[in-house]
């Protein structure tokens, strides 16, 4: 799957759509600022996949600060059989820049 832009995620959330968001930043980063979703830090992702509770065919949007950790998480999930993983392009930095427009 292709990456997803901050604009598209925002538009879908504003339309009331429920999105499966997975934030792979550390807990402190997550609690400082987040856009919702589940928080499983990247180093703990593989052993905590059962916490997701999503089907392997569900769209899952992975999030981090700039898009690097989430790109790694996307690869891990795809290797584990998840089929519809999208990385938030530019991460939460892009999200916050988008909010300032």
Order of alpha helices (4+ residues) and beta strands (2+ residues): alpha-beta-alpha-beta-beta-alpha-beta-alpha
